[in-house]
Amino acid sequence: MSAAALSQKPAAMDAAEWQARVELAACYRLVAKLGLDDLIYNHISLRVPGREGEFLLNPYGLLFEEITASSLVKIDTQGRKLEDTPYEVNLAAFVIHAAVHKTGSDAACVLHTHSDASVAVSGQEDGLLPLSQFAMRFYQRQAFHDYEGVAIDLDEQARLVADLGPHKVMLMRNHGILTVGRTPGEAFMLLYYFERAARIQLAMQAACAAGVKLVLPPHEVCEKAARQFWELKGDILVPGEREWPALMRQLDRLDSSYRT
């Protein structure tokens, strides 16, 4: 069966919400494909188009590789389920994601993972270092949120939002990473680039421990590169704008069941 045939929206759902569900389910599957998921934990949310204060979140108990467009749970920023579903949502997921969605910012998609590399870098004082071109995108453009225990206390929301500020990437100390985007594609690609940079950093630091001297470009060069990425210089587009359609085509070739 073709991907288009699988992706038939329910009659009672508007087309914009169904497309949002399909893209969010694809994001879950792609994170799993990269091996950056954590069993039934971690979470990605997406604001429901045209519905203030409503967002989609993964059903607690499903692996990322199992998530489909129809299984996603729709809740509001007060934590109320907005449709009939047998699934609940992770309390920590609600606390973290509702905090960002309540701000009314352009962060339509919020992605949180616990990959080994991001956790390792989150525990370093300076976070991600400008050791690779992948890392330059985040030079002096990463936020930090200190670890407060499992994120299940509502009063942490204000601090999460304050620490994130205008940034699109935040290291949650000793915990993992948060990326936000205008689309699932943007949030996913920021995760992808950060993960590549973090793995390279850990490899370089291991070499440094063995006696190899590391080379960090000067501040002026790092800042120039960062501006090129964020100001979309040359051939650089918004993260995900070029990659996301290709990734969804690849996913459709491998397993298009996320569309159901």
C-alpha positions as a printed NumPy array, in Angstrom:
array([[  0.   ,   0.   ,   0.   ],
       [  1.329,   3.452,  -0.887],
       [  2.219,   6.093,   1.711],
       [ -0.551,   8.301,   0.318],
       [ -3.117,   5.538,   0.788],
       [ -1.959,   4.921,   4.362],
       [ -2.188,   8.601,   5.238],
       [ -5.97 ,   8.956,   5.017],
       [ -7.149,  11.374,   7.697],
       [-10.175,  10.599,   9.881],
       [-13.299,  12.248,   8.51 ],
       [-13.868,  14.35 ,  11.625],
       [-10.32 ,  15.791,  11.729],
       [ -9.224,  18.848,   9.793],
       [ -6.429,  18.461,   7.274],
       [ -3.969,  20.724,   9.111],
       [ -4.129,  18.674,  12.315],
       [ -3.748,  15.4  ,  10.423],
       [ -0.684,  16.701,   8.568],
       [  0.779,  17.84 ,  11.899],
       [  0.187,  14.358,  13.326],
       [  1.866,  12.688,  10.352],
       [  4.938,  14.911,  10.595],
       [  5.213,  14.496,  14.372],
       [  4.922,  10.701,  14.075],
       [  7.65 ,  10.84 ,  11.41 ],
       [  9.848,  12.79 ,  13.813],
       [  9.465,  10.08 ,  16.462],
       [ 10.356,   7.381,  13.951],
       [ 13.415,   9.294,  12.702],
       [ 14.723,   9.863,  16.234],
       [ 14.361,   6.115,  16.823],
       [ 16.101,   5.395,  13.517],
       [ 19.115,   7.376,  14.738],
       [ 19.107,   5.429,  18.023],
       [ 18.495,   8.57 ,  20.07 ],
       [ 15.331,   7.353,  21.774],
       [ 15.214,   5.964,  25.318],
       [ 12.716,   3.075,  25.493],
       [  9.29 ,   4.586,  26.249],
       [ 10.808,   7.78 ,  27.678],
       [ 11.749,  11.09 ,  26.019],
       [  9.162,  13.097,  24.19 ],
       [  8.437,  15.347,  21.234],
       [  5.439,  17.658,  21.046],
       [  3.836,  19.738,  18.318],
       [  1.33 ,  22.548,  18.597],
       [ -2.   ,  21.811,  16.919],
       [ -2.284,  24.268,  14.009],
       [ -4.834,  26.98 ,  14.644],
       [ -5.659,  25.731,  18.157],
       [ -4.21 ,  27.936,  20.87 ],
       [ -2.955,  26.041,  23.918],
       [ -3.348,  22.587,  22.346],
       [ -0.527,  20.245,  21.462],
       [  0.204,  16.641,  20.518],
       [  2.381,  14.335,  22.601],
       [  3.428,  10.692,  22.545],
       [  1.273,   8.083,  24.297],
       [  3.14 ,   6.991,  27.426],
       [  4.127,   3.363,  27.089],
       [  4.809,   3.195,  23.35 ],
       [  8.283,   2.988,  21.867],
       [  9.153,   5.74 ,  19.411],
       [  9.191,   3.137,  16.633],
       [  5.551,   2.278,  17.403],
       [  4.098,   5.768,  17.308],
       [  1.606,   6.605,  14.582],
       [ -0.291,   9.735,  13.59 ],
       [ -3.524,   8.469,  15.131],
       [ -1.972,   7.278,  18.4  ],
       [ -0.68 ,  10.724,  19.401],
       [ -2.459,  12.258,  22.385],
       [ -3.904,  15.768,  22.158],
       [ -3.786,  17.754,  25.401],
       [ -3.909,  21.379,  26.469],
       [ -1.405,  23.377,  28.49 ],
       [ -3.344,  22.503,  31.652],
       [ -2.737,  18.794,  31.032],
       [ -6.31 ,  17.909,  30.057],
       [ -6.834,  15.265,  27.364],
       [ -8.913,  16.682,  24.54 ],
       [-10.059,  13.45 ,  22.908],
       [-10.93 ,   9.887,  23.796],
       [ -7.787,   7.784,  24.046],
       [ -6.681,   4.813,  26.146],
       [ -3.274,   6.407,  26.604],
       [ -1.862,   8.744,  29.222],
       [  1.068,  11.121,  28.845],
       [  4.292,  11.238,  30.815],
       [  4.001,  13.825,  33.622],
       [  7.54 ,  15.1  ,  33.033],
       [  6.708,  15.434,  29.339],
       [  3.693,  17.568,  30.174],
       [  5.673,  19.789,  32.552],
       [  8.485,  20.419,  30.068],
       [  6.457,  20.788,  26.89 ],
       [  3.525,  22.743,  28.289],
       [  6.018,  25.241,  29.716],
       [  7.267,  26.087,  26.228],
       [  3.893,  25.909,  24.484],
       [  2.373,  28.347,  26.978],
       [  4.837,  31.043,  25.918],
       [  3.178,  31.669,  22.561],
       [  6.593,  31.708,  20.878],
       [  7.27 ,  30.29 ,  17.41 ],
       [  8.484,  27.04 ,  19.05 ],
       [  5.734,  24.888,  17.571],
       [  7.761,  21.696,  18.028],
       [  9.62 ,  20.831,  21.253],
       [ 11.973,  17.838,  21.277],
       [ 13.665,  16.297,  24.327],
       [ 16.074,  13.354,  24.373],
       [ 18.606,  11.693,  26.669],
       [ 21.253,  10.526,  24.208],
       [ 24.576,   9.483,  25.74 ],
       [ 26.452,  12.235,  23.892],
       [ 24.094,  15.064,  24.849],
       [ 24.021,  13.969,  28.495],
       [ 27.828,  13.77 ,  28.558],
       [ 28.154,  17.261,  27.113],
       [ 25.409,  18.645,  29.36 ],
       [ 27.571,  17.769,  32.36 ],
       [ 30.492,  19.845,  31.068],
       [ 30.744,  23.417,  32.325],
       [ 30.939,  25.   ,  28.868],
       [ 28.604,  22.55 ,  27.18 ],
       [ 29.249,  22.125,  23.484],
       [ 32.649,  23.445,  22.395],
       [ 33.466,  24.868,  18.92 ],
       [ 35.504,  21.839,  17.887],
       [ 33.771,  21.063,  14.597],
       [ 31.741,  22.768,  11.912],
       [ 28.681,  20.977,  13.289],
       [ 29.294,  22.732,  16.612],
       [ 29.678,  26.221,  15.121],
       [ 25.899,  26.521,  14.69 ],
       [ 25.601,  26.47 ,  18.498],
       [ 28.553,  28.716,  19.359],
       [ 27.368,  30.997,  22.177],
       [ 23.849,  30.027,  21.145],
       [ 23.084,  27.25 ,  23.613],
       [ 21.085,  27.685,  26.783],
       [ 21.595,  25.806,  30.069],
       [ 19.09 ,  24.624,  32.666],
       [ 20.436,  23.243,  35.936],
       [ 19.277,  19.821,  37.06 ],
       [ 16.468,  19.961,  39.645],
       [ 15.517,  16.276,  39.754],
       [ 12.857,  14.607,  37.606],
       [ 10.857,  17.407,  35.955],
       [  7.488,  16.756,  37.588],
       [  7.104,  19.975,  39.599],
       [  5.057,  22.705,  37.946],
       [  7.106,  25.464,  39.532],
       [ 10.084,  24.365,  37.387],
       [  8.242,  25.52 ,  34.268],
       [  9.025,  29.188,  34.797],
       [ 12.73 ,  28.454,  35.218],
       [ 12.788,  26.221,  32.125],
       [ 11.293,  28.991,  30.011],
       [ 13.528,  31.681,  31.505],
       [ 16.651,  29.595,  30.894],
       [ 15.645,  28.744,  27.318],
       [ 15.091,  32.404,  26.511],
       [ 15.465,  33.127,  22.766],
       [ 17.548,  30.003,  22.112],
       [ 16.491,  26.996,  20.07 ],
       [ 18.769,  24.546,  21.9  ],
       [ 19.097,  24.048,  25.65 ],
       [ 21.296,  21.643,  27.527],
       [ 19.455,  20.328,  30.551],
       [ 22.371,  19.726,  32.894],
       [ 23.102,  16.052,  33.702],
       [ 19.877,  15.175,  31.884],
       [ 19.83 ,  15.718,  28.128],
       [ 18.906,  18.22 ,  25.456],
       [ 15.907,  20.278,  24.408],
       [ 15.545,  21.592,  20.863],
       [ 12.693,  23.735,  19.613],
       [ 11.63 ,  24.541,  16.079],
       [  8.951,  26.123,  13.965],
       [  8.454,  22.657,  12.472],
       [  9.303,  19.057,  13.406],
       [ 11.944,  19.221,  10.682],
       [ 13.724,  22.154,  12.318],
       [ 13.648,  20.641,  15.824],
       [ 14.875,  17.292,  14.45 ],
       [ 17.733,  18.737,  12.418],
       [ 18.95 ,  20.825,  15.36 ],
       [ 19.029,  17.611,  17.386],
       [ 20.878,  15.842,  14.568],
       [ 23.551,  18.539,  14.209],
       [ 24.   ,  18.856,  17.974],
       [ 24.342,  15.088,  18.347],
       [ 27.002,  14.924,  15.632],
       [ 28.903,  17.782,  17.277],
       [ 28.634,  16.219,  20.749],
       [ 29.962,  12.855,  19.559],
       [ 32.861,  14.549,  17.804],
       [ 33.623,  16.548,  20.951],
       [ 33.728,  13.417,  23.105],
       [ 36.012,  11.688,  20.597],
       [ 38.346,  14.692,  20.523],
       [ 38.376,  14.918,  24.311],
       [ 39.301,  11.233,  24.504],
       [ 42.184,  11.914,  22.11 ],
       [ 43.187,  14.919,  24.225],
       [ 43.343,  12.685,  27.294],
       [ 45.753,  10.497,  25.324],
       [ 48.041,  13.457,  24.681],
       [ 46.659,  14.935,  21.457],
       [ 46.431,  18.745,  21.466],
       [ 43.056,  20.163,  20.45 ],
       [ 42.667,  23.174,  18.158],
       [ 39.817,  25.626,  18.732],
       [ 39.278,  28.316,  16.075],
       [ 39.431,  31.911,  17.35 ],
       [ 36.285,  33.6  ,  18.61 ],
       [ 35.942,  35.756,  15.494],
       [ 35.879,  32.718,  13.204],
       [ 33.439,  30.816,  15.427],
       [ 31.113,  33.81 ,  15.575],
       [ 31.288,  34.275,  11.809],
       [ 30.351,  30.642,  11.237],
       [ 27.495,  30.831,  13.755],
       [ 26.093,  33.921,  12.04 ],
       [ 26.311,  32.177,   8.676],
       [ 24.157,  29.371,  10.012],
       [ 21.583,  31.471,  11.859],
       [ 21.429,  34.315,   9.359],
       [ 21.087,  31.736,   6.549],
       [ 24.099,  32.895,   4.56 ],
       [ 24.868,  31.469,   1.137],
       [ 23.256,  28.087,   0.478],
       [ 22.109,  27.612,   4.096],
       [ 18.365,  27.324,   4.706],
       [ 16.277,  27.   ,   7.87 ],
       [ 17.192,  23.603,   9.399],
       [ 14.87 ,  20.968,   7.991],
       [ 13.634,  23.044,   5.073],
       [ 15.707,  21.054,   2.608],
       [ 16.361,  17.854,   4.581],
       [ 12.901,  17.08 ,   5.994],
       [ 11.095,  16.138,   2.766],
       [ 13.984,  13.828,   1.859],
       [ 13.917,  12.221,   5.298],
       [ 10.175,  11.606,   5.056],
       [ 10.637,  10.014,   1.626],
       [ 13.311,   7.762,   3.095],
       [ 11.031,   6.859,   5.988],
       [  8.219,   6.034,   3.58 ],
       [ 10.509,   3.638,   1.72 ],
       [ 11.503,   1.909,   4.961],
       [  8.193,   1.871,   6.877],
       [  5.28 ,   4.178,   6.18 ],
       [  3.126,   2.812,   9.021],
       [  3.745,   6.035,  10.979],
       [  1.125,   7.604,   8.703],
       [ -1.736,   5.491,  10.054]])
